[in-house]
Amino acid sequence: MKFLKVLPLFLLFFLVSCSTQVSDSVSQTSYKEVEGINFDEKNKIDTSIEDKVYFDFDKSTLNDDTKKILAQYVSESEKANIIRLEGHCDERGTREYNLALGEKRAIEVKNYLIIQGVSSSKIKIISYGEEKPISFGSTESDWKQNRRVEIALF
């Protein structure tokens, strides 16, 4: 009988000691750091080229408009030491799925640039999944803005 009185306290102590603080957000990752390299925004190379390319829902394939934008980066890439590609998704899907999809989108952009002659050693990719939306609504227009890869030259 005494055991039954102590059991709930033991279980409570056990659960509290086993719990850990887990974050489901990648927002603690430094936005300017990719693969251990810090990027200072003041060193960003300004271009007149669109710095975002967009994707269809649940897709990572490049369309013709995207390829036209990326083709402009081929010559500009000669000025850069690093090309940062950030993959993003809309809010639909699980966190893990969106991180993977954002990475697939960035890899597609990277592969296209490499095929066009850009050195692969210059290109760094990161996926933020749904963690850094441009538009915070839940309409098709909002989601369309969030399905993107952002391109920055340093």
N, CA, C and O atoms as a GROMACS GRO file, in nm:
protein
  616
    1MET      N    1   0.082  -0.119   0.000
    1MET     CA    2   0.000   0.000   0.000
    1MET      C    3   0.087   0.126   0.000
    1MET      O    4   0.056   0.224  -0.068
    2LYS      N    5   0.194   0.122   0.077
    2LYS     CA    6   0.285   0.235   0.083
    2LYS      C    7   0.349   0.256  -0.055
    2LYS      O    8   0.375   0.370  -0.095
    3PHE      N    9   0.374   0.148  -0.127
    3PHE     CA   10   0.432   0.154  -0.262
    3PHE      C   11   0.342   0.232  -0.357
    3PHE      O   12   0.392   0.310  -0.439
    4LEU      N   13   0.210   0.214  -0.347
    4LEU     CA   14   0.116   0.282  -0.435
    4LEU      C   15   0.114   0.433  -0.411
    4LEU      O   16   0.083   0.510  -0.502
    5LYS      N   17   0.145   0.476  -0.289
    5LYS     CA   18   0.151   0.619  -0.259
    5LYS      C   19   0.278   0.682  -0.316
    5LYS      O   20   0.277   0.798  -0.355
    6VAL      N   21   0.384   0.606  -0.320
    6VAL     CA   22   0.513   0.658  -0.367
    6VAL      C   23   0.523   0.650  -0.521
    6VAL      O   24   0.595   0.729  -0.582
    7LEU      N   25   0.453   0.557  -0.582
    7LEU     CA   26   0.461   0.537  -0.726
    7LEU      C   27   0.429   0.663  -0.807
    7LEU      O   28   0.504   0.695  -0.899
    8PRO      N   29   0.321   0.735  -0.779
    8PRO     CA   30   0.295   0.857  -0.857
    8PRO      C   31   0.406   0.961  -0.845
    8PRO      O   32   0.439   1.028  -0.944
    9LEU      N   33   0.463   0.976  -0.727
    9LEU     CA   34   0.574   1.069  -0.710
    9LEU      C   35   0.696   1.024  -0.790
    9LEU      O   36   0.765   1.106  -0.852
   10PHE      N   37   0.722   0.895  -0.788
   10PHE     CA   38   0.834   0.841  -0.865
   10PHE      C   39   0.814   0.865  -1.015
   10PHE      O   40   0.907   0.906  -1.084
   11LEU      N   41   0.692   0.839  -1.064
   11LEU     CA   42   0.663   0.860  -1.206
   11LEU      C   43   0.676   1.007  -1.245
   11LEU      O   44   0.729   1.039  -1.351
   12LEU      N   45   0.628   1.095  -1.161
   12LEU     CA   46   0.639   1.238  -1.187
   12LEU      C   47   0.786   1.280  -1.193
   12LEU      O   48   0.827   1.350  -1.285
   13PHE      N   49   0.865   1.235  -1.096
   13PHE     CA   50   1.008   1.266  -1.095
   13PHE      C   51   1.076   1.211  -1.221
   13PHE      O   52   1.159   1.278  -1.282
   14PHE      N   53   1.040   1.090  -1.259
   14PHE     CA   54   1.098   1.026  -1.377
   14PHE      C   55   1.067   1.106  -1.504
   14PHE      O   56   1.156   1.132  -1.585
   15LEU      N   57   0.941   1.146  -1.520
   15LEU     CA   58   0.901   1.222  -1.639
   15LEU      C   59   0.969   1.357  -1.646
   15LEU      O   60   1.013   1.399  -1.753
   16VAL      N   61   0.979   1.424  -1.534
   16VAL     CA   62   1.044   1.556  -1.531
   16VAL      C   63   1.192   1.542  -1.564
   16VAL      O   64   1.247   1.624  -1.637
   17SER      N   65   1.257   1.441  -1.511
   17SER     CA   66   1.401   1.426  -1.534
   17SER      C   67   1.431   1.381  -1.677
   17SER      O   68   1.541   1.405  -1.726
   18CYS      N   69   1.337   1.316  -1.744
   18CYS     CA   70   1.358   1.270  -1.881
   18CYS      C   71   1.326   1.376  -1.985
   18CYS      O   72   1.372   1.366  -2.099
   19SER      N   73   1.250   1.475  -1.948
   19SER     CA   74   1.210   1.574  -2.048
   19SER      C   75   1.327   1.665  -2.082
   19SER      O   76   1.411   1.697  -1.998
   20THR      N   77   1.330   1.704  -2.206
   20THR     CA   78   1.429   1.800  -2.252
   20THR      C   79   1.357   1.906  -2.333
   20THR      O   80   1.247   1.885  -2.383
   21GLN      N   81   1.420   2.018  -2.343
   21GLN     CA   82   1.361   2.125  -2.421
   21GLN      C   83   1.399   2.103  -2.567
   21GLN      O   84   1.516   2.104  -2.603
   22VAL      N   85   1.298   2.082  -2.651
   22VAL     CA   86   1.320   2.057  -2.792
   22VAL      C   87   1.257   2.170  -2.871
   22VAL      O   88   1.142   2.207  -2.847
   23SER      N   89   1.332   2.223  -2.963
   23SER     CA   90   1.280   2.329  -3.048
   23SER      C   91   1.247   2.272  -3.184
   23SER      O   92   1.325   2.196  -3.241
   24ASP      N   93   1.131   2.309  -3.237
   24ASP     CA   94   1.091   2.264  -3.370
   24ASP      C   95   1.116   2.375  -3.472
   24ASP      O   96   1.054   2.377  -3.578
   25SER      N   97   1.205   2.464  -3.440
   25SER     CA   98   1.229   2.577  -3.528
   25SER      C   99   1.376   2.584  -3.566
   25SER      O  100   1.464   2.555  -3.485
   26VAL      N  101   1.401   2.621  -3.691
   26VAL     CA  102   1.538   2.641  -3.734
   26VAL      C  103   1.576   2.788  -3.725
   26VAL      O  104   1.682   2.828  -3.774
   27SER      N  105   1.491   2.867  -3.662
   27SER     CA  106   1.516   3.010  -3.657
   27SER      C  107   1.639   3.044  -3.574
   27SER      O  108   1.692   3.154  -3.586
   28GLN      N  109   1.686   2.952  -3.491
   28GLN     CA  110   1.806   2.978  -3.414
   28GLN      C  111   1.931   2.965  -3.500
   28GLN      O  112   2.038   3.011  -3.461
   29THR      N  113   1.919   2.903  -3.617
   29THR     CA  114   2.032   2.897  -3.709
   29THR      C  115   2.057   3.037  -3.762
   29THR      O  116   1.964   3.106  -3.804
   30SER      N  117   2.181   3.077  -3.760
   30SER     CA  118   2.213   3.210  -3.808
   30SER      C  119   2.178   3.222  -3.956
   30SER      O  120   2.221   3.141  -4.038
   31TYR      N  121   2.102   3.324  -3.988
   31TYR     CA  122   2.057   3.345  -4.126
   31TYR      C  123   2.175   3.371  -4.218
   31TYR      O  124   2.167   3.344  -4.338
   32LYS      N  125   2.284   3.423  -4.164
   32LYS     CA  126   2.399   3.458  -4.245
   32LYS      C  127   2.506   3.349  -4.247
   32LYS      O  128   2.614   3.369  -4.302
   33GLU      N  129   2.477   3.235  -4.188
   33GLU     CA  130   2.579   3.130  -4.178
   33GLU      C  131   2.534   3.005  -4.252
   33GLU      O  132   2.427   2.951  -4.226
   34VAL      N  133   2.616   2.961  -4.344
   34VAL     CA  134   2.589   2.840  -4.419
   34VAL      C  135   2.715   2.757  -4.419
   34VAL      O  136   2.822   2.806  -4.457
   35GLU      N  137   2.705   2.633  -4.376
   35GLU     CA  138   2.819   2.542  -4.372
   35GLU      C  139   2.940   2.604  -4.302
   35GLU      O  140   3.053   2.588  -4.347
   36GLY      N  141   2.915   2.675  -4.193
   36GLY     CA  142   3.023   2.728  -4.113
   36GLY      C  143   3.085   2.856  -4.166
   36GLY      O  144   3.181   2.905  -4.107
   37ILE      N  145   3.035   2.911  -4.275
   37ILE     CA  146   3.091   3.033  -4.331
   37ILE      C  147   2.998   3.149  -4.298
   37ILE      O  148   2.880   3.145  -4.330
   38ASN      N  149   3.052   3.250  -4.235
   38ASN     CA  150   2.971   3.367  -4.201
   38ASN      C  151   2.970   3.464  -4.318
   38ASN      O  152   3.073   3.491  -4.379
   39PHE      N  153   2.852   3.515  -4.349
   39PHE     CA  154   2.838   3.612  -4.456
   39PHE      C  155   2.798   3.744  -4.395
   39PHE      O  156   2.699   3.753  -4.322
   40ASP      N  157   2.872   3.845  -4.425
   40ASP     CA  158   2.840   3.979  -4.378
   40ASP      C  159   2.760   4.048  -4.486
   40ASP      O  160   2.807   4.061  -4.599
   41GLU      N  161   2.640   4.090  -4.454
   41GLU     CA  162   2.551   4.150  -4.554
   41GLU      C  163   2.613   4.271  -4.622
   41GLU      O  164   2.576   4.304  -4.734
   42LYS      N  165   2.707   4.338  -4.555
   42LYS     CA  166   2.770   4.454  -4.620
   42LYS      C  167   2.861   4.410  -4.735
   42LYS      O  168   2.896   4.492  -4.820
   43ASN      N  169   2.898   4.282  -4.738
   43ASN     CA  170   2.981   4.230  -4.847
   43ASN      C  171   2.898   4.170  -4.960
   43ASN      O  172   2.953   4.117  -5.057
   44LYS      N  173   2.768   4.180  -4.948
   44LYS     CA  174   2.680   4.127  -5.052
   44LYS      C  175   2.695   4.208  -5.179
   44LYS      O  176   2.698   4.332  -5.175
   45ILE      N  177   2.706   4.139  -5.291
   45ILE     CA  178   2.719   4.205  -5.421
   45ILE      C  179   2.580   4.240  -5.472
   45ILE      O  180   2.496   4.152  -5.490
   46ASP      N  181   2.559   4.368  -5.497
   46ASP     CA  182   2.429   4.412  -5.549
   46ASP      C  183   2.425   4.388  -5.700
   46ASP      O  184   2.519   4.418  -5.773
   47THR      N  185   2.312   4.334  -5.744
   47THR     CA  186   2.289   4.315  -5.887
   47THR      C  187   2.150   4.368  -5.918
   47THR      O  188   2.068   4.390  -5.829
   48SER      N  189   2.125   4.386  -6.044
   48SER     CA  190   1.991   4.428  -6.086
   48SER      C  191   1.905   4.306  -6.121
   48SER      O  192   1.792   4.320  -6.167
   49ILE      N  193   1.959   4.188  -6.097
   49ILE     CA  194   1.890   4.064  -6.129
   49ILE      C  195   1.793   4.030  -6.015
   49ILE      O  196   1.824   4.051  -5.898
   50GLU      N  197   1.678   3.977  -6.051
   50GLU     CA  198   1.582   3.929  -5.951
   50GLU      C  199   1.654   3.830  -5.859
   50GLU      O  200   1.722   3.739  -5.907
   51ASP      N  201   1.640   3.848  -5.727
   51ASP     CA  202   1.713   3.761  -5.633
   51ASP      C  203   1.630   3.644  -5.581
   51ASP      O  204   1.673   3.574  -5.490
   52LYS      N  205   1.512   3.624  -5.640
   52LYS     CA  206   1.427   3.511  -5.600
   52LYS      C  207   1.376   3.441  -5.726
   52LYS      O  208   1.340   3.506  -5.824
   53VAL      N  209   1.373   3.309  -5.720
   53VAL     CA  210   1.307   3.231  -5.824
   53VAL      C  211   1.200   3.148  -5.756
   53VAL      O  212   1.218   3.103  -5.642
   54TYR      N  213   1.089   3.128  -5.825
   54TYR     CA  214   0.971   3.069  -5.763
   54TYR      C  215   0.939   2.931  -5.822
   54TYR      O  216   0.980   2.897  -5.932
   55PHE      N  217   0.865   2.853  -5.744
   55PHE     CA  218   0.834   2.715  -5.779
   55PHE      C  219   0.685   2.688  -5.765
   55PHE      O  220   0.615   2.755  -5.688
   56ASP      N  221   0.638   2.590  -5.840
   56ASP     CA  222   0.500   2.545  -5.827
   56ASP      C  223   0.485   2.465  -5.699
   56ASP      O  224   0.584   2.419  -5.641
   57PHE      N  225   0.362   2.448  -5.656
   57PHE     CA  226   0.332   2.371  -5.536
   57PHE      C  227   0.391   2.232  -5.543
   57PHE      O  228   0.371   2.159  -5.640
   58ASP      N  229   0.464   2.195  -5.439
   58ASP     CA  230   0.520   2.062  -5.422
   58ASP      C  231   0.616   2.022  -5.535
   58ASP      O  232   0.632   1.904  -5.563
   59LYS      N  233   0.679   2.120  -5.599
   59LYS     CA  234   0.770   2.094  -5.710
   59LYS      C  235   0.906   2.157  -5.683
   59LYS      O  236   0.918   2.255  -5.609
   60SER      N  237   1.007   2.098  -5.746
   60SER     CA  238   1.141   2.155  -5.740
   60SER      C  239   1.198   2.174  -5.881
   60SER      O  240   1.317   2.202  -5.896
   61THR      N  241   1.114   2.160  -5.981
   61THR     CA  242   1.162   2.173  -6.119
   61THR      C  243   1.168   2.320  -6.159
   61THR      O  244   1.087   2.402  -6.114
   62LEU      N  245   1.263   2.351  -6.244
   62LEU     CA  246   1.282   2.487  -6.291
   62LEU      C  247   1.197   2.511  -6.416
   62LEU      O  248   1.196   2.429  -6.507
   63ASN      N  249   1.127   2.623  -6.418
   63ASN     CA  250   1.050   2.657  -6.538
   63ASN      C  251   1.134   2.750  -6.626
   63ASN      O  252   1.245   2.788  -6.587
   64ASP      N  253   1.084   2.786  -6.741
   64ASP     CA  254   1.160   2.867  -6.837
   64ASP      C  255   1.192   3.006  -6.782
   64ASP      O  256   1.301   3.057  -6.804
   65ASP      N  257   1.097   3.067  -6.710
   65ASP     CA  258   1.123   3.199  -6.651
   65ASP      C  259   1.236   3.192  -6.549
   65ASP      O  260   1.322   3.281  -6.544
   66THR      N  261   1.236   3.089  -6.470
   66THR     CA  262   1.342   3.070  -6.370
   66THR      C  263   1.478   3.053  -6.438
   66THR      O  264   1.577   3.111  -6.395
   67LYS      N  265   1.481   2.975  -6.545
   67LYS     CA  266   1.607   2.952  -6.618
   67LYS      C  267   1.660   3.082  -6.678
   67LYS      O  268   1.782   3.102  -6.682
   68LYS      N  269   1.573   3.169  -6.723
   68LYS     CA  270   1.616   3.299  -6.778
   68LYS      C  271   1.682   3.384  -6.670
   68LYS      O  272   1.784   3.449  -6.694
   69ILE      N  273   1.622   3.383  -6.552
   69ILE     CA  274   1.681   3.459  -6.440
   69ILE      C  275   1.816   3.400  -6.402
   69ILE      O  276   1.913   3.473  -6.385
   70LEU      N  277   1.822   3.267  -6.389
   70LEU     CA  278   1.946   3.203  -6.348
   70LEU      C  279   2.057   3.222  -6.450
   70LEU      O  280   2.174   3.232  -6.413
   71ALA      N  281   2.022   3.227  -6.578
   71ALA     CA  282   2.123   3.248  -6.683
   71ALA      C  283   2.195   3.381  -6.663
   71ALA      O  284   2.313   3.394  -6.697
   72GLN      N  285   2.125   3.479  -6.608
   72GLN     CA  286   2.188   3.609  -6.583
   72GLN      C  287   2.292   3.601  -6.472
   72GLN      O  288   2.385   3.681  -6.467
   73TYR      N  289   2.275   3.504  -6.383
   73TYR     CA  290   2.370   3.488  -6.272
   73TYR      C  291   2.501   3.425  -6.315
   73TYR      O  292   2.600   3.435  -6.242
   74VAL      N  293   2.504   3.362  -6.428
   74VAL     CA  294   2.626   3.294  -6.473
   74VAL      C  295   2.740   3.395  -6.488
   74VAL      O  296   2.848   3.373  -6.434
   75SER      N  297   2.717   3.503  -6.558
   75SER     CA  298   2.824   3.604  -6.574
   75SER      C  299   2.849   3.679  -6.444
   75SER      O  300   2.964   3.711  -6.412
   76GLU      N  301   2.744   3.706  -6.368
   76GLU     CA  302   2.761   3.777  -6.241
   76GLU      C  303   2.839   3.693  -6.140
   76GLU      O  304   2.905   3.747  -6.052
   77SER      N  305   2.831   3.563  -6.152
   77SER     CA  306   2.896   3.475  -6.054
   77SER      C  307   3.048   3.488  -6.058
   77SER      O  308   3.116   3.454  -5.961
   78GLU      N  309   3.101   3.537  -6.169
   78GLU     CA  310   3.246   3.556  -6.179
   78GLU      C  311   3.295   3.660  -6.078
   78GLU      O  312   3.411   3.655  -6.036
   79LYS      N  313   3.209   3.753  -6.039
   79LYS     CA  314   3.245   3.856  -5.942
   79LYS      C  315   3.239   3.805  -5.798
   79LYS      O  316   3.293   3.868  -5.707
   80ALA      N  317   3.175   3.692  -5.778
   80ALA     CA  318   3.147   3.644  -5.642
   80ALA      C  319   3.244   3.536  -5.597
   80ALA      O  320   3.292   3.456  -5.678
   81ASN      N  321   3.270   3.534  -5.469
   81ASN     CA  322   3.345   3.423  -5.408
   81ASN      C  323   3.249   3.314  -5.363
   81ASN      O  324   3.281   3.195  -5.368
   82ILE      N  325   3.130   3.357  -5.319
   82ILE     CA  326   3.030   3.263  -5.269
   82ILE      C  327   2.894   3.299  -5.330
   82ILE      O  328   2.859   3.416  -5.344
   83ILE      N  329   2.820   3.196  -5.366
   83ILE     CA  330   2.681   3.212  -5.408
   83ILE      C  331   2.597   3.135  -5.307
   83ILE      O  332   2.609   3.013  -5.295
   84ARG      N  333   2.513   3.207  -5.236
   84ARG     CA  334   2.428   3.145  -5.133
   84ARG      C  335   2.288   3.122  -5.192
   84ARG      O  336   2.224   3.214  -5.242
   85LEU      N  337   2.243   2.997  -5.186
   85LEU     CA  338   2.110   2.960  -5.233
   85LEU      C  339   2.029   2.913  -5.114
   85LEU      O  340   2.066   2.818  -5.045
   86GLU      N  341   1.917   2.980  -5.089
   86GLU     CA  342   1.831   2.948  -4.975
   86GLU      C  343   1.698   2.893  -5.025
   86GLU      O  344   1.624   2.963  -5.094
   87GLY      N  345   1.669   2.768  -4.991
   87GLY     CA  346   1.543   2.707  -5.030
   87GLY      C  347   1.434   2.734  -4.929
   87GLY      O  348   1.455   2.724  -4.808
   88HIS      N  349   1.315   2.768  -4.980
   88HIS     CA  350   1.200   2.800  -4.895
   88HIS      C  351   1.075   2.731  -4.948
   88HIS      O  352   1.067   2.695  -5.065
   89CYS      N  353   0.978   2.714  -4.859
   89CYS     CA  354   0.851   2.649  -4.893
   89CYS      C  355   0.735   2.726  -4.831
   89CYS      O  356   0.755   2.814  -4.747
   90ASP      N  357   0.615   2.692  -4.875
   90ASP     CA  358   0.499   2.748  -4.807
   90ASP      C  359   0.470   2.665  -4.683
   90ASP      O  360   0.540   2.568  -4.655
   91GLU      N  361   0.368   2.702  -4.610
   91GLU     CA  362   0.341   2.641  -4.479
   91GLU      C  363   0.280   2.502  -4.485
   91GLU      O  364   0.272   2.434  -4.382
   92ARG      N  365   0.237   2.459  -4.602
   92ARG     CA  366   0.173   2.328  -4.612
   92ARG      C  367   0.278   2.218  -4.609
   92ARG      O  368   0.387   2.235  -4.665
   93GLY      N  369   0.248   2.109  -4.546
   93GLY     CA  370   0.343   1.999  -4.532
   93GLY      C  371   0.408   2.001  -4.396
   93GLY      O  372   0.401   2.101  -4.324
   94THR      N  373   0.472   1.891  -4.360
   94THR     CA  374   0.540   1.883  -4.231
   94THR      C  375   0.670   1.962  -4.236
   94THR      O  376   0.721   1.993  -4.343
   95ARG      N  377   0.721   1.992  -4.121
   95ARG     CA  378   0.848   2.066  -4.112
   95ARG      C  379   0.958   1.990  -4.185
   95ARG      O  380   1.034   2.049  -4.262
   96GLU      N  381   0.966   1.860  -4.162
   96GLU     CA  382   1.071   1.779  -4.223
   96GLU      C  383   1.056   1.775  -4.375
   96GLU      O  384   1.154   1.788  -4.448
   97TYR      N  385   0.933   1.758  -4.421
   97TYR     CA  386   0.909   1.753  -4.565
   97TYR      C  387   0.947   1.885  -4.631
   97TYR      O  388   1.009   1.886  -4.737
   98ASN      N  389   0.911   1.996  -4.568
   98ASN     CA  390   0.941   2.126  -4.624
   98ASN      C  391   1.090   2.158  -4.622
   98ASN      O  392   1.140   2.223  -4.713
   99LEU      N  393   1.160   2.114  -4.520
   99LEU     CA  394   1.306   2.132  -4.519
   99LEU      C  395   1.369   2.055  -4.635
   99LEU      O  396   1.459   2.105  -4.702
  100ALA      N  397   1.322   1.932  -4.658
  100ALA     CA  398   1.374   1.852  -4.769
  100ALA      C  399   1.339   1.914  -4.903
  100ALA      O  400   1.422   1.918  -4.994
  101LEU      N  401   1.216   1.962  -4.918
  101LEU     CA  402   1.174   2.024  -5.043
  101LEU      C  403   1.250   2.154  -5.069
  101LEU      O  404   1.291   2.180  -5.183
  102GLY      N  405   1.271   2.234  -4.968
  102GLY     CA  406   1.350   2.356  -4.983
  102GLY      C  407   1.492   2.324  -5.028
  102GLY      O  408   1.549   2.395  -5.111
  103GLU      N  409   1.548   2.216  -4.973
  103GLU     CA  410   1.682   2.173  -5.014
  103GLU      C  411   1.682   2.125  -5.159
  103GLU      O  412   1.774   2.157  -5.235
  104LYS      N  413   1.581   2.048  -5.198
  104LYS     CA  414   1.571   2.001  -5.336
  104LYS      C  415   1.563   2.118  -5.433
  104LYS      O  416   1.624   2.114  -5.540
  105ARG      N  417   1.489   2.220  -5.398
  105ARG     CA  418   1.478   2.339  -5.483
  105ARG      C  419   1.614   2.408  -5.497
  105ARG      O  420   1.654   2.446  -5.607
  106ALA      N  421   1.683   2.426  -5.386
  106ALA     CA  422   1.815   2.489  -5.391
  106ALA      C  423   1.914   2.404  -5.471
  106ALA      O  424   1.997   2.459  -5.543
  107ILE      N  425   1.905   2.273  -5.458
  107ILE     CA  426   1.994   2.184  -5.534
  107ILE      C  427   1.965   2.194  -5.684
  107ILE      O  428   2.057   2.191  -5.764
  108GLU      N  429   1.838   2.206  -5.721
  108GLU     CA  430   1.804   2.222  -5.863
  108GLU      C  431   1.865   2.349  -5.919
  108GLU      O  432   1.919   2.349  -6.030
  109VAL      N  433   1.858   2.458  -5.844
  109VAL     CA  434   1.919   2.584  -5.887
  109VAL      C  435   2.070   2.566  -5.897
  109VAL      O  436   2.133   2.609  -5.994
  110LYS      N  437   2.129   2.504  -5.795
  110LYS     CA  438   2.273   2.480  -5.796
  110LYS      C  439   2.314   2.399  -5.919
  110LYS      O  440   2.408   2.436  -5.989
  111ASN      N  441   2.244   2.290  -5.945
  111ASN     CA  442   2.278   2.205  -6.060
  111ASN      C  443   2.268   2.281  -6.191
  111ASN      O  444   2.352   2.264  -6.279
  112TYR      N  445   2.166   2.364  -6.205
  112TYR     CA  446   2.151   2.442  -6.327
  112TYR      C  447   2.269   2.538  -6.344
  112TYR      O  448   2.324   2.549  -6.453
  113LEU      N  449   2.308   2.606  -6.237
  113LEU     CA  450   2.421   2.698  -6.244
  113LEU      C  451   2.550   2.625  -6.278
  113LEU      O  452   2.631   2.676  -6.356
  114ILE      N  453   2.570   2.507  -6.222
  114ILE     CA  454   2.690   2.429  -6.252
  114ILE      C  455   2.693   2.389  -6.399
  114ILE      O  456   2.797   2.398  -6.464
  115ILE      N  457   2.580   2.344  -6.450
  115ILE     CA  458   2.571   2.305  -6.592
  115ILE      C  459   2.603   2.424  -6.682
  115ILE      O  460   2.659   2.407  -6.790
  116GLN      N  461   2.568   2.544  -6.637
  116GLN     CA  462   2.594   2.665  -6.715
  116GLN      C  463   2.738   2.717  -6.698
  116GLN      O  464   2.775   2.816  -6.760
  117GLY      N  465   2.817   2.650  -6.615
  117GLY     CA  466   2.958   2.686  -6.603
  117GLY      C  467   3.002   2.750  -6.473
  117GLY      O  468   3.119   2.787  -6.459
  118VAL      N  469   2.912   2.764  -6.377
  118VAL     CA  470   2.949   2.821  -6.247
  118VAL      C  471   3.021   2.714  -6.165
  118VAL      O  472   2.980   2.599  -6.162
  119SER      N  473   3.129   2.754  -6.100
  119SER     CA  474   3.206   2.660  -6.018
  119SER      C  475   3.123   2.610  -5.899
  119SER      O  476   3.066   2.689  -5.824
  120SER      N  477   3.117   2.480  -5.884
  120SER     CA  478   3.039   2.422  -5.774
  120SER      C  479   3.096   2.458  -5.637
  120SER      O  480   3.022   2.462  -5.539
  121SER      N  481   3.226   2.486  -5.630
  121SER     CA  482   3.286   2.519  -5.502
  121SER      C  483   3.240   2.654  -5.449
  121SER      O  484   3.254   2.682  -5.330
  122LYS      N  485   3.185   2.739  -5.535
  122LYS     CA  486   3.134   2.869  -5.492
  122LYS      C  487   2.994   2.861  -5.432
  122LYS      O  488   2.954   2.951  -5.357
  123ILE      N  489   2.921   2.757  -5.463
  123ILE     CA  490   2.779   2.752  -5.430
  123ILE      C  491   2.755   2.684  -5.296
  123ILE      O  492   2.799   2.571  -5.273
  124LYS      N  493   2.686   2.754  -5.210
  124LYS     CA  494   2.648   2.702  -5.079
  124LYS      C  495   2.496   2.703  -5.070
  124LYS      O  496   2.433   2.802  -5.104
  125ILE      N  497   2.439   2.592  -5.024
  125ILE     CA  498   2.293   2.586  -5.014
  125ILE      C  499   2.250   2.564  -4.870
  125ILE      O  500   2.322   2.507  -4.788
  126ILE      N  501   2.131   2.612  -4.842
  126ILE     CA  502   2.067   2.590  -4.713
  126ILE      C  503   1.917   2.590  -4.735
  126ILE      O  504   1.865   2.660  -4.822
  127SER      N  505   1.848   2.511  -4.657
  127SER     CA  506   1.703   2.509  -4.664
  127SER      C  507   1.645   2.560  -4.533
  127SER      O  508   1.685   2.518  -4.425
  128TYR      N  509   1.550   2.650  -4.546
  128TYR     CA  510   1.477   2.698  -4.430
  128TYR      C  511   1.336   2.641  -4.426
  128TYR      O  512   1.260   2.668  -4.334
  129GLY      N  513   1.300   2.562  -4.527
  129GLY     CA  514   1.166   2.506  -4.530
  129GLY      C  515   1.062   2.617  -4.523
  129GLY      O  516   1.064   2.711  -4.602
  130GLU      N  517   0.972   2.605  -4.428
  130GLU     CA  518   0.865   2.704  -4.410
  130GLU      C  519   0.899   2.809  -4.306
  130GLU      O  520   0.814   2.892  -4.273
  131GLU      N  521   1.020   2.807  -4.253
  131GLU     CA  522   1.055   2.887  -4.135
  131GLU      C  523   1.073   3.036  -4.162
  131GLU      O  524   1.068   3.114  -4.067
  132LYS      N  525   1.094   3.078  -4.285
  132LYS     CA  526   1.118   3.220  -4.314
  132LYS      C  527   1.028   3.267  -4.428
  132LYS      O  528   1.076   3.295  -4.538
  133PRO      N  529   0.898   3.274  -4.401
  133PRO     CA  530   0.807   3.317  -4.508
  133PRO      C  531   0.822   3.465  -4.540
  133PRO      O  532   0.861   3.545  -4.454
  134ILE      N  533   0.793   3.500  -4.663
  134ILE     CA  534   0.786   3.640  -4.704
  134ILE      C  535   0.646   3.692  -4.674
  134ILE      O  536   0.628   3.804  -4.626
  135SER      N  537   0.548   3.609  -4.702
  135SER     CA  538   0.408   3.645  -4.682
  135SER      C  539   0.348   3.553  -4.577
  135SER      O  540   0.366   3.432  -4.583
  136PHE      N  541   0.276   3.610  -4.482
  136PHE     CA  542   0.228   3.533  -4.367
  136PHE      C  543   0.083   3.489  -4.377
  136PHE      O  544   0.030   3.431  -4.283
  137GLY      N  545   0.019   3.514  -4.490
  137GLY     CA  546  -0.120   3.472  -4.506
  137GLY      C  547  -0.130   3.325  -4.545
  137GLY      O  548  -0.029   3.256  -4.558
  138SER      N  549  -0.252   3.280  -4.562
  138SER     CA  550  -0.276   3.141  -4.600
  138SER      C  551  -0.360   3.132  -4.726
  138SER      O  552  -0.454   3.052  -4.735
  139THR      N  553  -0.326   3.216  -4.824
  139THR     CA  554  -0.394   3.212  -4.953
  139THR      C  555  -0.296   3.161  -5.057
  139THR      O  556  -0.176   3.153  -5.032
  140GLU      N  557  -0.346   3.127  -5.173
  140GLU     CA  558  -0.258   3.079  -5.280
  140GLU      C  559  -0.154   3.185  -5.317
  140GLU      O  560  -0.039   3.152  -5.346
  141SER      N  561  -0.194   3.310  -5.316
  141SER     CA  562  -0.100   3.419  -5.346
  141SER      C  563   0.014   3.424  -5.244
  141SER      O  564   0.130   3.442  -5.280
  142ASP      N  565  -0.020   3.408  -5.116
  142ASP     CA  566   0.082   3.407  -5.011
  142ASP      C  567   0.174   3.286  -5.027
  142ASP      O  568   0.296   3.299  -5.020
  143TRP      N  569   0.115   3.171  -5.049
  143TRP     CA  570   0.195   3.048  -5.062
  143TRP      C  571   0.289   3.057  -5.181
  143TRP      O  572   0.403   3.012  -5.174
  144LYS      N  573   0.241   3.117  -5.291
  144LYS     CA  574   0.323   3.129  -5.412
  144LYS      C  575   0.450   3.211  -5.384
  144LYS      O  576   0.556   3.177  -5.436
  145GLN      N  577   0.438   3.316  -5.305
  145GLN     CA  578   0.554   3.399  -5.271
  145GLN      C  579   0.655   3.324  -5.184
  145GLN      O  580   0.775   3.353  -5.189
  146ASN      N  581   0.607   3.229  -5.106
  146ASN     CA  582   0.694   3.157  -5.013
  146ASN      C  583   0.764   3.037  -5.075
  146ASN      O  584   0.860   2.986  -5.018
  147ARG      N  585   0.719   2.991  -5.190
  147ARG     CA  586   0.782   2.878  -5.260
  147ARG      C  587   0.893   2.933  -5.349
  147ARG      O  588   0.870   2.965  -5.465
  148ARG      N  589   1.014   2.943  -5.293
  148ARG     CA  590   1.120   3.015  -5.364
  148ARG      C  591   1.259   2.966  -5.326
  148ARG      O  592   1.278   2.893  -5.229
  149VAL      N  593   1.354   3.009  -5.407
  149VAL     CA  594   1.496   3.002  -5.371
  149VAL      C  595   1.547   3.144  -5.381
  149VAL      O  596   1.529   3.211  -5.484
  150GLU      N  597   1.610   3.190  -5.276
  150GLU     CA  598   1.672   3.323  -5.275
  150GLU      C  599   1.819   3.309  -5.308
  150GLU      O  600   1.886   3.217  -5.260
  151ILE      N  601   1.868   3.400  -5.391
  151ILE     CA  602   2.006   3.394  -5.440
  151ILE      C  603   2.080   3.519  -5.392
  151ILE      O  604   2.032   3.631  -5.408
  152ALA      N  605   2.196   3.498  -5.332
  152ALA     CA  606   2.278   3.610  -5.288
  152ALA      C  607   2.424   3.583  -5.327
  152ALA      O  608   2.474   3.471  -5.312
  153LEU      N  609   2.489   3.685  -5.378
  153LEU     CA  610   2.630   3.675  -5.416
  153LEU      C  611   2.714   3.751  -5.314
  153LEU      O  612   2.677   3.860  -5.272
  154PHE      N  613   2.826   3.692  -5.276
  154PHE     CA  614   2.919   3.756  -5.181
  154PHE      C  615   3.060   3.751  -5.238
  154PHE      O  616   3.154   3.799  -5.175
   0.00000   0.00000   0.00000
